[in-house]
Amino acid sequence: MPNKDGGCAPNYTPTVTVDVDSGMIVNADVLNTINEDKEL
C-alpha cells in the first residue's frame, strides 16, 4: 500500500469495537485496506 511519505510497504490498521456500557471488546480486526471507513 502507498505510504504517506511516498513509496510502498506492507501497512496494516488494527481496529477494535468496544461496548461502552460494559467495556467489553465486541470485535477486533486487522485491515490491509487504504480506506477503513467502510469497516466501521
C-alpha distance matrix in Angstrom:
0.0 3.8 6.5 9.9 11.8 10.1 8.4 5.3 5.7 6.1 6.3 9.1 11.5 15.1 17.5 21.3 24.0 27.4 30.9 32.4 36.0 35.8 32.8 31.6 28.0 27.7 24.1 21.3 17.8 14.4 11.6 8.1 7.8 7.1 10.9 13.0 16.3 17.3 17.2 19.8
3.8 0.0 3.8 6.8 8.5 6.6 5.9 4.4 6.7 8.6 8.3 11.4 13.3 17.0 19.3 23.1 25.8 29.0 32.5 33.6 37.3 37.4 34.3 33.4 30.0 29.9 26.5 23.7 20.5 17.1 14.3 11.3 10.4 8.2 11.7 14.3 17.1 18.7 19.1 21.2
6.5 3.8 0.0 3.8 5.4 5.1 5.7 5.5 6.8 9.0 8.0 11.2 12.7 16.3 18.8 22.5 25.4 28.3 31.8 32.6 36.4 36.5 33.2 32.7 29.3 29.7 26.5 23.5 20.7 17.2 15.0 12.6 12.1 9.8 13.0 15.1 17.8 20.0 20.1 21.6
9.9 6.8 3.8 0.0 3.8 5.5 8.1 9.1 10.5 12.5 10.8 13.3 13.9 17.4 19.4 22.9 25.6 28.3 31.7 32.1 35.9 36.3 33.0 32.9 29.8 30.3 27.4 24.6 22.2 19.0 16.9 15.0 14.1 11.1 13.4 15.5 17.7 20.4 20.8 21.7
11.8 8.5 5.4 3.8 0.0 3.8 6.9 9.1 10.8 13.6 12.8 15.7 16.8 20.1 22.6 26.0 28.9 31.5 34.9 35.2 39.0 39.3 35.9 35.8 32.8 33.5 30.6 27.6 25.1 21.8 19.9 17.8 17.3 14.5 17.1 19.2 21.5 24.1 24.4 25.4
10.1 6.6 5.1 5.5 3.8 0.0 3.8 6.7 9.5 12.8 12.8 16.2 17.8 21.4 23.8 27.5 30.3 33.2 36.7 37.3 41.1 41.3 38.0 37.6 34.3 34.7 31.6 28.6 25.7 22.3 20.0 17.3 16.7 14.1 17.0 19.6 22.0 24.2 24.7 26.2
8.4 5.9 5.7 8.1 6.9 3.8 0.0 3.8 7.0 10.6 11.6 15.3 17.6 21.2 24.0 27.7 30.6 33.7 37.3 38.2 41.9 41.9 38.6 37.8 34.4 34.7 31.4 28.2 25.1 21.5 19.2 16.1 15.9 14.1 17.5 20.0 22.8 24.5 24.8 26.8
5.3 4.4 5.5 9.1 9.1 6.7 3.8 0.0 3.8 7.1 8.6 12.3 15.0 18.6 21.4 25.2 28.2 31.3 34.9 36.2 39.8 39.6 36.4 35.3 31.8 31.9 28.4 25.3 22.0 18.3 16.1 12.8 13.0 11.8 15.5 17.8 20.9 22.3 22.2 24.5
5.7 6.7 6.8 10.5 10.8 9.5 7.0 3.8 0.0 3.8 6.1 9.8 13.0 16.1 19.4 23.0 26.2 29.3 33.0 34.3 37.9 37.3 34.1 32.9 29.3 29.6 26.1 22.8 19.5 15.8 14.1 11.0 12.4 12.0 15.8 17.2 20.7 22.0 21.3 23.6
6.1 8.6 9.0 12.5 13.6 12.8 10.6 7.1 3.8 0.0 3.8 6.8 10.5 13.3 16.6 20.1 23.4 26.5 30.2 31.8 35.3 34.5 31.3 29.8 26.2 26.4 22.8 19.4 16.1 12.4 11.1 8.1 10.3 11.1 14.6 15.4 19.1 20.1 18.9 21.3
6.3 8.3 8.0 10.8 12.8 12.8 11.6 8.6 6.1 3.8 0.0 3.8 6.9 10.1 13.3 16.9 20.2 23.2 26.9 28.3 31.9 31.3 28.1 26.9 23.3 23.6 20.2 16.8 13.7 10.0 8.6 6.4 8.4 8.8 12.0 12.3 16.0 17.4 16.1 18.1
9.1 11.4 11.2 13.3 15.7 16.2 15.3 12.3 9.8 6.8 3.8 0.0 3.8 6.5 9.7 13.3 16.6 19.7 23.3 25.0 28.4 27.7 24.6 23.2 19.6 19.9 16.4 13.1 10.0 6.3 5.5 4.9 7.5 8.9 11.2 10.4 14.2 15.3 13.4 15.2
11.5 13.3 12.7 13.9 16.8 17.8 17.6 15.0 13.0 10.5 6.9 3.8 0.0 3.8 6.4 10.1 13.3 16.4 20.0 21.4 25.0 24.6 21.4 20.3 16.8 17.2 14.0 10.8 8.4 5.5 5.0 6.5 8.0 8.9 9.9 8.2 11.6 13.1 10.9 12.1
15.1 17.0 16.3 17.4 20.1 21.4 21.2 18.6 16.1 13.3 10.1 6.5 3.8 0.0 3.8 6.9 10.5 13.3 17.0 18.6 22.0 21.2 18.1 16.8 13.3 13.9 10.9 7.5 5.9 4.4 6.3 9.0 10.9 12.3 12.7 10.0 12.9 14.1 11.2 11.7
17.5 19.3 18.8 19.4 22.6 23.8 24.0 21.4 19.4 16.6 13.3 9.7 6.4 3.8 0.0 3.8 6.9 10.0 13.6 15.3 18.8 18.3 15.4 14.2 10.7 10.9 8.2 5.7 5.3 6.1 7.5 11.0 11.9 13.3 12.5 9.1 11.1 12.1 8.9 8.6
21.3 23.1 22.5 22.9 26.0 27.5 27.7 25.2 23.0 20.1 16.9 13.3 10.1 6.9 3.8 0.0 3.8 6.4 10.1 12.0 15.3 14.5 11.7 10.4 7.0 7.6 5.7 4.4 6.5 8.8 10.9 14.5 15.5 16.9 15.8 12.1 13.3 14.1 10.6 9.4
24.0 25.8 25.4 25.6 28.9 30.3 30.6 28.2 26.2 23.4 20.2 16.6 13.3 10.5 6.9 3.8 0.0 3.8 6.9 9.3 12.4 12.1 9.9 8.7 6.0 5.4 5.0 6.4 9.0 11.8 13.4 17.1 17.5 18.9 17.1 13.3 13.5 13.8 10.6 8.5
27.4 29.0 28.3 28.3 31.5 33.2 33.7 31.3 29.3 26.5 23.2 19.7 16.4 13.3 10.0 6.4 3.8 0.0 3.8 5.9 8.9 8.5 6.2 5.7 4.5 5.4 7.2 8.9 12.1 15.0 16.9 20.6 21.2 22.4 20.6 16.8 16.7 17.2 14.2 11.7
30.9 32.5 31.8 31.7 34.9 36.7 37.3 34.9 33.0 30.2 26.9 23.3 20.0 17.0 13.6 10.1 6.9 3.8 0.0 3.8 5.7 5.8 5.3 5.4 6.4 6.4 9.5 12.1 15.4 18.5 20.3 24.0 24.3 25.6 23.4 19.7 19.0 19.2 16.5 13.8
32.4 33.6 32.6 32.1 35.2 37.3 38.2 36.2 34.3 31.8 28.3 25.0 21.4 18.6 15.3 12.0 9.3 5.9 3.8 0.0 3.8 5.7 5.1 7.5 9.1 10.0 12.8 14.8 18.0 20.8 22.4 26.1 26.2 27.0 24.7 21.1 20.2 21.0 18.6 15.5
36.0 37.3 36.4 35.9 39.0 41.1 41.9 39.8 37.9 35.3 31.9 28.4 25.0 22.0 18.8 15.3 12.4 8.9 5.7 3.8 0.0 3.8 5.8 8.2 11.0 11.7 15.0 17.5 20.9 23.9 25.7 29.4 29.7 30.6 28.3 24.7 23.7 24.2 21.8 18.7
35.8 37.4 36.5 36.3 39.3 41.3 41.9 39.6 37.3 34.5 31.3 27.7 24.6 21.2 18.3 14.5 12.1 8.5 5.8 5.7 3.8 0.0 3.8 5.4 8.9 10.1 13.7 16.0 19.7 22.9 25.1 28.9 29.6 30.9 28.9 25.2 24.7 25.0 22.2 19.5
32.8 34.3 33.2 33.0 35.9 38.0 38.6 36.4 34.1 31.3 28.1 24.6 21.4 18.1 15.4 11.7 9.9 6.2 5.3 5.1 5.8 3.8 0.0 3.8 6.6 9.0 12.0 13.6 17.2 20.1 22.5 26.2 27.0 28.2 26.5 22.8 22.7 23.4 20.4 17.9
31.6 33.4 32.7 32.9 35.8 37.6 37.8 35.3 32.9 29.8 26.9 23.2 20.3 16.8 14.2 10.4 8.7 5.7 5.4 7.5 8.2 5.4 3.8 0.0 3.8 6.1 9.2 11.1 14.9 18.1 20.7 24.4 25.6 27.2 25.7 21.9 22.2 22.3 19.0 17.0
28.0 30.0 29.3 29.8 32.8 34.3 34.4 31.8 29.3 26.2 23.3 19.6 16.8 13.3 10.7 7.0 6.0 4.5 6.4 9.1 11.0 8.9 6.6 3.8 0.0 3.8 5.8 7.4 11.1 14.3 17.0 20.7 21.9 23.8 22.5 18.7 19.3 19.4 15.9 14.4
27.7 29.9 29.7 30.3 33.5 34.7 34.7 31.9 29.6 26.4 23.6 19.9 17.2 13.9 10.9 7.6 5.4 5.4 6.4 10.0 11.7 10.1 9.0 6.1 3.8 0.0 3.8 7.1 10.5 14.1 16.3 20.1 21.0 23.0 21.4 17.6 18.0 17.4 14.0 12.6
24.1 26.5 26.5 27.4 30.6 31.6 31.4 28.4 26.1 22.8 20.2 16.4 14.0 10.9 8.2 5.7 5.0 7.2 9.5 12.8 15.0 13.7 12.0 9.2 5.8 3.8 0.0 3.8 6.8 10.5 12.7 16.4 17.5 19.8 18.5 14.8 15.7 15.0 11.3 10.8
21.3 23.7 23.5 24.6 27.6 28.6 28.2 25.3 22.8 19.4 16.8 13.1 10.8 7.5 5.7 4.4 6.4 8.9 12.1 14.8 17.5 16.0 13.6 11.1 7.4 7.1 3.8 0.0 3.8 7.2 10.0 13.6 15.3 17.6 17.0 13.4 15.2 15.0 11.2 11.3
17.8 20.5 20.7 22.2 25.1 25.7 25.1 22.0 19.5 16.1 13.7 10.0 8.4 5.9 5.3 6.5 9.0 12.1 15.4 18.0 20.9 19.7 17.2 14.9 11.1 10.5 6.8 3.8 0.0 3.8 6.4 10.0 11.9 14.6 14.3 11.2 13.7 13.3 9.6 10.9
14.4 17.1 17.2 19.0 21.8 22.3 21.5 18.3 15.8 12.4 10.0 6.3 5.5 4.4 6.1 8.8 11.8 15.0 18.5 20.8 23.9 22.9 20.1 18.1 14.3 14.1 10.5 7.2 3.8 0.0 3.8 6.8 9.4 12.1 12.7 10.3 13.5 13.6 10.4 12.2
11.6 14.3 15.0 16.9 19.9 20.0 19.2 16.1 14.1 11.1 8.6 5.5 5.0 6.3 7.5 10.9 13.4 16.9 20.3 22.4 25.7 25.1 22.5 20.7 17.0 16.3 12.7 10.0 6.4 3.8 0.0 3.8 5.6 8.5 9.3 7.4 11.0 11.0 8.6 11.1
8.1 11.3 12.6 15.0 17.8 17.3 16.1 12.8 11.0 8.1 6.4 4.9 6.5 9.0 11.0 14.5 17.1 20.6 24.0 26.1 29.4 28.9 26.2 24.4 20.7 20.1 16.4 13.6 10.0 6.8 3.8 0.0 3.8 6.9 9.1 8.7 12.5 12.6 11.1 14.0
7.8 10.4 12.1 14.1 17.3 16.7 15.9 13.0 12.4 10.3 8.4 7.5 8.0 10.9 11.9 15.5 17.5 21.2 24.3 26.2 29.7 29.6 27.0 25.6 21.9 21.0 17.5 15.3 11.9 9.4 5.6 3.8 0.0 3.8 5.6 6.4 9.8 10.0 9.6 12.6
7.1 8.2 9.8 11.1 14.5 14.1 14.1 11.8 12.0 11.1 8.8 8.9 8.9 12.3 13.3 16.9 18.9 22.4 25.6 27.0 30.6 30.9 28.2 27.2 23.8 23.0 19.8 17.6 14.6 12.1 8.5 6.9 3.8 0.0 3.8 6.4 9.2 10.5 11.0 13.3
10.9 11.7 13.0 13.4 17.1 17.0 17.5 15.5 15.8 14.6 12.0 11.2 9.9 12.7 12.5 15.8 17.1 20.6 23.4 24.7 28.3 28.9 26.5 25.7 22.5 21.4 18.5 17.0 14.3 12.7 9.3 9.1 5.6 3.8 0.0 3.8 5.6 7.2 8.5 10.3
13.0 14.3 15.1 15.5 19.2 19.6 20.0 17.8 17.2 15.4 12.3 10.4 8.2 10.0 9.1 12.1 13.3 16.8 19.7 21.1 24.7 25.2 22.8 21.9 18.7 17.6 14.8 13.4 11.2 10.3 7.4 8.7 6.4 6.4 3.8 0.0 3.8 5.5 5.3 6.9
16.3 17.1 17.8 17.7 21.5 22.0 22.8 20.9 20.7 19.1 16.0 14.2 11.6 12.9 11.1 13.3 13.5 16.7 19.0 20.2 23.7 24.7 22.7 22.2 19.3 18.0 15.7 15.2 13.7 13.5 11.0 12.5 9.8 9.2 5.6 3.8 0.0 3.8 5.4 5.6
17.3 18.7 20.0 20.4 24.1 24.2 24.5 22.3 22.0 20.1 17.4 15.3 13.1 14.1 12.1 14.1 13.8 17.2 19.2 21.0 24.2 25.0 23.4 22.3 19.4 17.4 15.0 15.0 13.3 13.6 11.0 12.6 10.0 10.5 7.2 5.5 3.8 0.0 3.8 5.6
17.2 19.1 20.1 20.8 24.4 24.7 24.8 22.2 21.3 18.9 16.1 13.4 10.9 11.2 8.9 10.6 10.6 14.2 16.5 18.6 21.8 22.2 20.4 19.0 15.9 14.0 11.3 11.2 9.6 10.4 8.6 11.1 9.6 11.0 8.5 5.3 5.4 3.8 0.0 3.8
19.8 21.2 21.6 21.7 25.4 26.2 26.8 24.5 23.6 21.3 18.1 15.2 12.1 11.7 8.6 9.4 8.5 11.7 13.8 15.5 18.7 19.5 17.9 17.0 14.4 12.6 10.8 11.3 10.9 12.2 11.1 14.0 12.6 13.3 10.3 6.9 5.6 5.6 3.8 0.0
